[in-house]
Amino acid sequence: DKHSSEVIDSGLTDRFLKSRGLDENNLRFVVNNTPIPFVLTDTGIIIMCWDYGDRQELRVYLPIHPRILIELCPEEEVFLVDEEYVREFNKISRDEALLNIYSNSEDALKLLVI
């Protein structure tokens, strides 16, 4: 069908990424070795705009495991995160979810209760 062929059309994907300024990015692993796992939202991905004062960066995150995110960003090296990063990421994930948040840890979900 037309949709499926567009999904696998790399030219269309390249144009989409370029139109959003994401064409010069890399995929890198964000590794979580803390006791708190990453949570997964019902949207599947998290899109954040980081404001560094003099510039802004759009980052796309895809949780693939409670301990690993894939990040679309300019950097290439593996990024090891601390507990503060995981807590903040999980709170943003909670706020961006449409309805549900998933985790393999009940305690991780309890940390997100407002």
C-alpha positions in Angstrom: 0.0 0.0 0.0 1.0 3.7 -0.4 1.7 4.3 3.3 4.0 1.3 3.7 5.9 2.2 0.6 6.4 5.7 1.9 7.6 4.4 5.3 10.4 2.5 3.6 11.2 5.2 1.0 14.5 6.5 2.2 14.2 9.6 0.0 11.0 10.6 1.8 12.6 9.9 5.2 15.7 12.0 4.2 13.5 14.9 3.2 11.6 14.7 6.4 14.7 14.7 8.6 16.3 17.5 6.6 13.1 19.7 6.9 13.4 19.3 10.7 17.1 19.9 10.9 17.8 16.3 11.9 19.7 15.2 8.9 23.1 15.7 10.4 22.5 13.7 13.5 23.7 10.3 14.6 22.1 7.4 16.5 23.7 7.0 19.9 23.0 4.8 22.9 22.1 6.3 26.2 23.0 3.7 28.8 21.4 3.7 32.3 23.3 1.7 34.9 21.3 3.2 37.8 18.7 1.3 40.0 15.9 3.2 38.2 14.9 2.0 34.8 13.7 4.2 31.9 10.0 4.2 31.5 8.1 3.9 28.2 5.2 6.0 27.2 2.3 5.1 25.1 3.6 7.4 22.4 6.8 5.3 22.1 9.2 8.2 21.5 10.0 11.4 23.3 10.9 14.6 21.4 12.6 17.3 23.4 14.0 20.7 22.5 17.0 21.5 24.7 17.6 25.2 25.2 21.2 26.1 25.8 20.7 29.9 25.8 22.6 30.6 22.6 21.2 27.7 20.7 18.4 25.1 20.8 18.7 21.4 19.8 15.9 19.0 18.9 16.5 15.5 20.3 14.5 12.4 19.6 14.6 9.5 22.2 13.4 6.0 21.7 13.4 3.7 24.7 14.4 0.2 23.5 15.1 -1.4 26.9 14.7 -0.3 30.6 18.4 0.5 30.6 18.9 1.8 27.0 17.6 4.7 24.9 18.4 5.4 21.3 19.0 9.2 20.9 19.1 11.0 17.6 21.7 13.7 18.2 25.0 15.3 16.9 27.2 13.2 19.2 28.2 9.6 18.4 29.7 8.2 21.6 27.8 6.1 24.2 26.3 8.3 26.9 26.3 6.9 30.5 23.6 8.7 32.5 23.2 9.2 36.3 20.2 8.8 38.5 19.2 12.5 38.2 19.1 12.2 34.4 16.9 9.1 34.6 14.5 10.7 37.0 14.2 13.8 34.8 13.8 11.8 31.6 11.1 9.6 33.3 9.2 12.7 34.5 9.3 14.2 31.0 8.1 10.9 29.6 5.2 10.9 32.1 4.2 14.4 31.1 4.4 13.6 27.4 2.4 10.4 27.6 -1.1 10.4 26.2 -2.6 8.0 28.7 -0.2 5.2 29.8 3.4 4.8 31.1 5.0 1.3 31.1 7.9 0.0 33.2 9.3 -3.3 34.4 9.5 -1.8 37.9 6.6 -0.8 40.1 8.9 1.4 42.1 9.9 3.4 39.0 6.2 4.1 38.3 5.6 5.1 42.0 8.3 7.7 41.6 6.2 9.4 38.9 3.0 9.7 40.9 2.2 13.4 41.4 
